[in-house]
Amino acid sequence: MTKLAILAFAAHPDDVELSCSGTLVTHLKKGYKVGIIDLTRGELGTRGSAELRSQEAAKASEIMGLTIRENLGFRDGFFTHDETHLREVIRMIRKYQPEIVFANAETDRHIDHGRAADLVHDACFLSGLRKIETTDNGTTQEAWRPKQVYHYIQDRITKPNIIVDITDSFEEKMASIAAYGSQFFDPNSNEPITPISTKEFIEAIKGRCMEFGKEIGVPYAEGFTVRRNIGSKNLMEQL
């Protein structure tokens, strides 16, 4: 078993890269083990294909230096908040036993994002109940509950509860986004134009990081929301 410090879940490949890859890389540089679980292959995306998206996700993972990345193969646009899907997410949580979980935005433009946020949030709680039995490769898993669930901020502007300095990892963040050549700005692409494939969208991502950075006095940062209050044993560790 590979135990992770942080496990980020995403409704689609590229959700994490756009929203919290800088935070992941920052912690990887500090020596922590970090991974991503994509719920779907993004097969309903207007541009590219599921196969191409998988190749792009692999490239982005290499750029970030992830410890692990898996895809659960849920149906893009149609996965539901039910026992079957909850158990699959629980299985991943118990498999990697993360201290912290990242999940999609609590509410957002894309309907999959809010649904994934609720699914992962609830799975984190249920994963701690030992009477819920799950197995991995035939081995019974131990109950495990992460210490905190952080929801990264996506399309809709949301006031964060916590902001993370990603200045030293900003270049890797933008490179991981650029790995998704089928999805984002490419002046030579013949694919249909979408809201996220414009040059302005990429500039908006940079601007969002700058705006969050300004809030804590650094060049670039990423923001997160929480449903449960954050505790601290040492206030001097904060910026």
C-alpha positions as CSV (number, residue, x, y, z in Angstrom):
1,M,0.0,0.0,0.0
2,T,1.2,3.5,-0.8
3,K,0.0,5.9,1.9
4,L,-0.6,9.4,0.8
5,A,-0.5,12.7,2.5
6,I,-3.0,14.3,0.1
7,L,-5.4,12.6,-2.3
8,A,-7.2,14.8,-4.8
9,F,-10.5,13.6,-6.4
10,A,-11.7,15.1,-9.7
11,A,-14.9,14.7,-11.6
12,H,-12.9,15.0,-14.8
13,P,-9.2,14.8,-15.8
14,D,-7.9,18.4,-15.8
15,D,-10.2,19.6,-12.9
16,V,-7.3,19.3,-10.5
17,E,-4.7,20.8,-12.8
18,L,-6.8,23.9,-13.3
19,S,-7.7,24.3,-9.6
20,C,-5.2,22.9,-7.2
21,S,-2.2,21.4,-9.0
22,G,0.0,24.2,-7.6
23,T,-0.8,23.1,-4.1
24,L,-0.2,19.4,-4.9
25,V,3.2,20.2,-6.5
26,T,4.1,22.5,-3.5
27,H,3.6,19.6,-1.1
28,L,5.4,17.1,-3.4
29,K,8.4,19.4,-3.3
30,K,8.3,19.2,0.5
31,G,8.5,15.4,0.3
32,Y,4.9,14.5,0.8
33,K,3.3,11.7,-1.3
34,V,0.4,13.0,-3.3
35,G,-2.1,11.5,-5.8
36,I,-5.1,12.0,-8.0
37,I,-8.2,9.9,-8.5
38,D,-10.2,11.0,-11.6
39,L,-13.9,9.8,-11.4
40,T,-14.6,9.9,-15.1
41,R,-12.6,9.9,-18.3
42,G,-14.2,13.2,-19.5
43,E,-15.7,11.4,-22.5
44,L,-18.5,14.0,-22.9
45,G,-16.0,16.8,-23.5
46,T,-16.6,18.8,-26.7
47,R,-13.0,18.6,-27.8
48,G,-10.7,15.6,-28.1
49,S,-11.6,12.1,-26.9
50,A,-11.5,10.0,-23.8
51,E,-8.4,8.2,-25.1
52,L,-6.6,11.4,-25.8
53,R,-7.6,12.8,-22.4
54,S,-6.0,9.8,-20.7
55,Q,-2.8,10.5,-22.6
56,E,-2.9,14.1,-21.6
57,A,-3.6,13.2,-17.9
58,A,-0.5,10.9,-17.9
59,K,1.6,13.7,-19.3
60,A,0.3,16.2,-16.7
61,S,0.9,13.6,-14.0
62,E,4.6,13.3,-15.1
63,I,4.9,17.1,-15.1
64,M,3.6,17.3,-11.5
65,G,5.5,14.3,-10.3
66,L,2.5,12.6,-8.8
67,T,3.0,9.5,-6.6
68,I,-0.1,7.8,-8.0
69,R,-3.0,8.5,-10.4
70,E,-6.1,6.3,-11.1
71,N,-9.3,6.7,-13.0
72,L,-12.5,5.1,-11.7
73,G,-14.3,5.1,-15.1
74,F,-17.6,6.6,-13.8
75,R,-19.9,7.8,-16.6
76,D,-19.2,11.4,-17.4
77,G,-22.3,13.5,-16.8
78,F,-24.3,10.6,-15.5
79,F,-22.5,9.2,-12.4
80,T,-24.8,9.4,-9.3
81,H,-24.6,9.7,-5.6
82,D,-25.5,6.2,-4.7
83,E,-24.1,3.2,-2.7
84,T,-22.2,1.8,-5.7
85,H,-20.3,5.0,-6.5
86,L,-19.8,5.8,-2.8
87,R,-18.2,2.3,-2.2
88,E,-15.8,2.9,-5.1
89,V,-14.6,6.2,-3.6
90,I,-14.4,4.7,-0.1
91,R,-12.2,1.9,-1.6
92,M,-9.8,4.5,-2.9
93,I,-9.7,6.4,0.4
94,R,-9.0,3.2,2.3
95,K,-6.4,2.1,-0.3
96,Y,-4.3,5.2,0.0
97,Q,-5.3,6.4,3.6
98,P,-4.7,10.1,2.9
99,E,-4.5,12.6,5.7
100,I,-6.2,15.2,3.6
101,V,-8.6,14.9,0.6
102,F,-9.2,17.5,-2.1
103,A,-12.6,17.5,-3.8
104,N,-14.4,19.4,-6.5
105,A,-16.1,22.8,-5.8
106,E,-19.2,22.6,-3.7
107,T,-21.3,24.4,-6.3
108,D,-20.2,25.2,-9.9
109,R,-21.3,25.8,-13.5
110,H,-20.7,22.1,-14.4
111,I,-23.2,19.8,-12.8
112,D,-20.7,17.1,-12.3
113,H,-18.6,19.3,-10.0
114,G,-21.1,19.8,-7.2
115,R,-22.2,16.2,-7.4
116,A,-18.6,15.0,-7.2
117,A,-18.0,17.3,-4.2
118,D,-20.9,15.7,-2.3
119,L,-20.0,12.2,-3.3
120,V,-16.4,12.5,-2.1
121,H,-17.3,14.5,1.0
122,D,-19.8,11.8,2.1
123,A,-17.4,8.9,1.2
124,C,-14.8,10.4,3.4
125,F,-17.2,10.2,6.4
126,L,-18.5,6.7,5.5
127,S,-14.9,5.4,5.0
128,G,-14.4,5.8,8.7
129,L,-17.2,3.4,9.6
130,R,-15.7,0.0,10.2
131,K,-19.0,-1.8,9.7
132,I,-18.9,-0.8,6.0
133,E,-16.9,-3.6,4.4
134,T,-14.8,-3.1,1.3
135,T,-12.0,-5.1,-0.3
136,D,-9.1,-4.3,-2.6
137,N,-7.6,-7.2,-4.6
138,G,-9.4,-9.6,-2.3
139,T,-8.0,-8.1,0.9
140,T,-10.4,-6.6,3.4
141,Q,-9.7,-2.9,3.9
142,E,-9.4,-1.1,7.2
143,A,-11.7,1.8,8.0
144,W,-10.0,5.2,7.4
145,R,-11.2,8.8,7.7
146,P,-9.2,11.7,6.4
147,K,-8.5,14.5,8.8
148,Q,-10.0,17.2,6.5
149,V,-11.7,17.6,3.1
150,Y,-10.8,20.7,1.2
151,H,-12.9,21.8,-1.8
152,Y,-10.9,23.5,-4.5
153,I,-12.4,26.5,-6.3
154,Q,-13.4,26.1,-10.0
155,D,-15.4,28.2,-12.4
156,R,-17.5,30.2,-9.9
157,I,-15.7,32.7,-7.8
158,T,-16.0,31.7,-4.2
159,K,-14.5,33.2,-1.0
160,P,-11.9,30.7,0.2
161,N,-11.6,29.6,3.8
162,I,-7.9,28.8,3.3
163,I,-5.3,30.1,0.7
164,V,-2.1,28.3,-0.2
165,D,1.0,30.0,-1.5
166,I,1.9,28.2,-4.8
167,T,4.5,30.8,-6.1
168,D,7.3,28.2,-6.3
169,S,5.1,25.7,-8.1
170,F,3.2,28.1,-10.5
171,E,5.2,27.2,-13.5
172,E,4.5,23.5,-13.0
173,K,0.8,24.3,-12.6
174,M,0.6,26.1,-15.9
175,A,2.7,23.3,-17.6
176,S,0.3,20.7,-16.3
177,I,-2.6,22.6,-17.7
178,A,-0.9,23.0,-21.1
179,A,-0.5,19.2,-21.2
180,Y,-4.2,19.1,-22.1
181,G,-3.7,20.4,-25.6
182,S,-7.1,19.2,-26.8
183,Q,-8.9,21.1,-24.1
184,F,-7.3,24.5,-23.8
185,F,-6.0,27.2,-26.1
186,D,-4.3,26.1,-29.3
187,P,-4.3,28.5,-32.2
188,N,-3.7,25.6,-34.6
189,S,-6.7,23.5,-33.4
190,N,-9.6,22.9,-35.7
191,E,-11.8,21.7,-32.8
192,P,-14.9,23.7,-31.8
193,I,-14.3,26.7,-29.6
194,T,-15.5,26.2,-26.0
195,P,-15.5,28.5,-23.0
196,I,-12.3,26.9,-21.7
197,S,-10.4,26.8,-25.0
198,T,-9.9,30.5,-25.4
199,K,-6.7,32.4,-24.6
200,E,-8.7,34.5,-22.2
201,F,-9.6,31.5,-20.1
202,I,-6.0,30.7,-19.5
203,E,-5.3,34.3,-18.6
204,A,-8.2,34.1,-16.2
205,I,-6.6,31.1,-14.5
206,K,-3.5,33.1,-14.0
207,G,-5.5,36.1,-12.8
208,R,-7.3,34.0,-10.2
209,C,-4.0,32.7,-8.8
210,M,-2.7,36.3,-8.7
211,E,-5.9,37.5,-6.9
212,F,-5.7,34.8,-4.3
213,G,-2.0,35.5,-4.0
214,K,-2.7,39.2,-3.3
215,E,-4.9,38.2,-0.4
216,I,-1.9,36.7,1.4
217,G,0.9,38.8,0.1
218,V,2.4,36.4,-2.4
219,P,2.6,36.4,-6.2
220,Y,0.4,33.3,-6.8
221,A,-1.9,31.2,-4.6
222,E,-4.9,28.7,-4.7
223,G,-8.0,28.8,-2.6
224,F,-10.1,26.2,-0.9
225,T,-13.4,26.0,1.0
226,V,-14.2,23.7,3.9
227,R,-17.4,22.4,5.5
228,R,-15.8,21.7,8.8
229,N,-13.8,24.3,10.7
230,I,-10.0,24.1,10.5
231,G,-8.2,23.6,13.8
232,S,-4.6,24.6,14.7
233,K,-2.2,23.7,17.4
234,N,0.3,26.4,16.5
235,L,-0.9,29.8,15.1
236,M,2.7,30.8,14.4
237,E,2.8,28.3,11.5
238,Q,0.4,30.4,9.5
239,L,1.5,33.1,7.0
